[in-house]
Amino acid sequence: MAVYFSNRLVLLGLLLGFTGIGLFACFAPADGAADGHTIHLVAGSLIVLFSAIIWVAGTLYADRNSSADSHNVTNSGIQLLAAGTFSGLVALVRGEWTAFSVSAIQWDAWAGLLYLIIMGSLVAYLAFTWLVRVQPPAIVSTHTFVNPVVAIVMGWLIAGEKITGKQGSAWR
């Protein structure tokens, strides 16, 4: 990993990426949002950025500290259970469990959850943790650029969502 941080192009790429996130968070509030909502956009962006950094650090730690005979499914399961437990604790602290009602959840929401469990957690995450073992982190990280595009196109194809000008300009 030290090789990556001693490479000036990698450092320049990181600087540009963090600058882009900062510009997005500070100067591009959501459509129709009042200036007071910008703080939420900044806080949300920082939380997502921090969680991505922690996720990568945890994945690299698990990869380097796993025994050669440990199974990818076991390693992925531990990470996913830890993430689920932490999310449940955050929901508990925020009092979200008191407003939760299983009967209020519509069928299409259950179907979406099932899809995310299978494709997002099982298939994609197992593929990601396997790829971390066999490829350098710089190559593995390219999924970060592909996932948003796939999500937007799938939303357009399956859910009939509209692709906005902002999304189109972000692809360039």
MODELLER restraints for C-alpha pairs under 7 A, 6 or more apart:
rsr = mdl.restraints
at = mdl.atoms
rsr.add(forms.Gaussian(group=physical.xy_distance, feature=features.Distance(at['CA:4:A'], at['CA:10:A']), mean=6.20, stdev=0.5))
rsr.add(forms.Gaussian(group=physical.xy_distance, feature=features.Distance(at['CA:5:A'], at['CA:11:A']), mean=6.24, stdev=0.5))
rsr.add(forms.Gaussian(group=physical.xy_distance, feature=features.Distance(at['CA:25:A'], at['CA:41:A']), mean=5.69, stdev=0.5))
rsr.add(forms.Gaussian(group=physical.xy_distance, feature=features.Distance(at['CA:25:A'], at['CA:42:A']), mean=4.81, stdev=0.5))
rsr.add(forms.Gaussian(group=physical.xy_distance, feature=features.Distance(at['CA:25:A'], at['CA:45:A']), mean=6.22, stdev=0.5))
rsr.add(forms.Gaussian(group=physical.xy_distance, feature=features.Distance(at['CA:26:A'], at['CA:38:A']), mean=6.81, stdev=0.5))
rsr.add(forms.Gaussian(group=physical.xy_distance, feature=features.Distance(at['CA:26:A'], at['CA:42:A']), mean=6.26, stdev=0.5))
rsr.add(forms.Gaussian(group=physical.xy_distance, feature=features.Distance(at['CA:29:A'], at['CA:38:A']), mean=5.56, stdev=0.5))
rsr.add(forms.Gaussian(group=physical.xy_distance, feature=features.Distance(at['CA:29:A'], at['CA:41:A']), mean=6.76, stdev=0.5))
rsr.add(forms.Gaussian(group=physical.xy_distance, feature=features.Distance(at['CA:63:A'], at['CA:133:A']), mean=6.45, stdev=0.5))
rsr.add(forms.Gaussian(group=physical.xy_distance, feature=features.Distance(at['CA:72:A'], at['CA:126:A']), mean=6.90, stdev=0.5))
rsr.add(forms.Gaussian(group=physical.xy_distance, feature=features.Distance(at['CA:72:A'], at['CA:129:A']), mean=6.85, stdev=0.5))
rsr.add(forms.Gaussian(group=physical.xy_distance, feature=features.Distance(at['CA:72:A'], at['CA:130:A']), mean=6.42, stdev=0.5))
rsr.add(forms.Gaussian(group=physical.xy_distance, feature=features.Distance(at['CA:73:A'], at['CA:126:A']), mean=6.72, stdev=0.5))
rsr.add(forms.Gaussian(group=physical.xy_distance, feature=features.Distance(at['CA:76:A'], at['CA:126:A']), mean=6.31, stdev=0.5))
rsr.add(forms.Gaussian(group=physical.xy_distance, feature=features.Distance(at['CA:76:A'], at['CA:129:A']), mean=6.76, stdev=0.5))
rsr.add(forms.Gaussian(group=physical.xy_distance, feature=features.Distance(at['CA:91:A'], at['CA:97:A']), mean=6.45, stdev=0.5))
rsr.add(forms.Gaussian(group=physical.xy_distance, feature=features.Distance(at['CA:131:A'], at['CA:140:A']), mean=6.54, stdev=0.5))
rsr.add(forms.Gaussian(group=physical.xy_distance, feature=features.Distance(at['CA:132:A'], at['CA:140:A']), mean=6.29, stdev=0.5))
rsr.add(forms.Gaussian(group=physical.xy_distance, feature=features.Distance(at['CA:155:A'], at['CA:161:A']), mean=5.45, stdev=0.5))
rsr.add(forms.Gaussian(group=physical.xy_distance, feature=features.Distance(at['CA:156:A'], at['CA:162:A']), mean=6.02, stdev=0.5))
rsr.add(forms.Gaussian(group=physical.xy_distance, feature=features.Distance(at['CA:156:A'], at['CA:163:A']), mean=6.92, stdev=0.5))
